[in-house]
Amino acid sequence: MTETLETPTTHRRVRVWFGAHPIADHTAMAEQAGQYEEAMRRRFASLRVTSEPVLVDAER
């Protein structure tokens, strides 16, 4: 078994959650993802919105 290292990229993954279920999932460059996140927070004010870095294999 080999172990892989993951490093963050300049992309972010933004998701809108309805309970435990994502109802929107969008990946974009950090700046665009920030704008999308803001828009989703306004549109879905009562739902949880997450933004996390996209991880890639360091070996690639």
C-alpha positions as CSV (number, residue, x, y, z in Angstrom):
1,M,0.0,0.0,0.0
2,T,1.4,3.4,-0.9
3,E,0.6,6.7,0.8
4,T,-0.2,9.7,-1.3
5,L,0.2,13.3,-0.3
6,E,-2.5,15.8,-1.1
7,T,-1.9,19.5,-1.6
8,P,-4.5,22.3,-2.0
9,T,-4.8,24.0,-5.4
10,T,-6.1,27.4,-6.4
11,H,-9.6,25.9,-6.9
12,R,-12.3,25.8,-4.3
13,R,-15.4,23.6,-4.0
14,V,-18.6,25.3,-2.9
15,R,-21.6,23.3,-1.8
16,V,-25.1,24.1,-0.6
17,W,-26.5,21.6,1.9
18,F,-30.1,20.7,2.6
19,G,-29.5,18.7,5.8
20,A,-26.9,16.0,5.0
21,H,-27.6,16.3,1.2
22,P,-25.7,18.6,-1.1
23,I,-28.2,20.3,-3.5
24,A,-25.6,22.4,-5.3
25,D,-21.9,21.6,-5.9
26,H,-19.6,23.9,-7.8
27,T,-15.8,24.0,-8.3
28,A,-14.0,27.1,-9.6
29,M,-10.9,29.3,-9.2
30,A,-10.7,30.8,-5.7
31,E,-12.0,34.3,-6.8
32,Q,-15.0,32.9,-8.8
33,A,-15.8,30.4,-6.0
34,G,-15.9,33.3,-3.5
35,Q,-18.4,35.1,-5.7
36,Y,-20.5,32.0,-6.1
37,E,-20.4,31.3,-2.4
38,E,-21.7,34.8,-1.7
39,A,-24.5,34.4,-4.2
40,M,-25.5,31.1,-2.7
41,R,-25.5,32.5,0.8
42,R,-27.9,35.2,-0.3
43,R,-30.1,32.8,-2.3
44,F,-30.2,30.1,0.3
45,A,-29.9,32.1,3.5
46,S,-31.4,29.3,5.7
47,L,-29.1,26.6,4.3
48,R,-25.5,25.7,5.1
49,V,-23.0,26.7,2.5
50,T,-19.4,25.4,2.6
51,S,-16.3,26.3,0.7
52,E,-13.2,24.1,0.9
53,P,-10.0,23.8,-1.1
54,V,-9.8,21.2,-3.8
55,L,-7.1,18.6,-3.0
56,V,-4.9,17.0,-5.7
57,D,-2.4,14.2,-5.6
58,A,1.1,15.5,-5.1
59,E,2.4,12.6,-7.3
60,R,0.6,13.8,-10.4
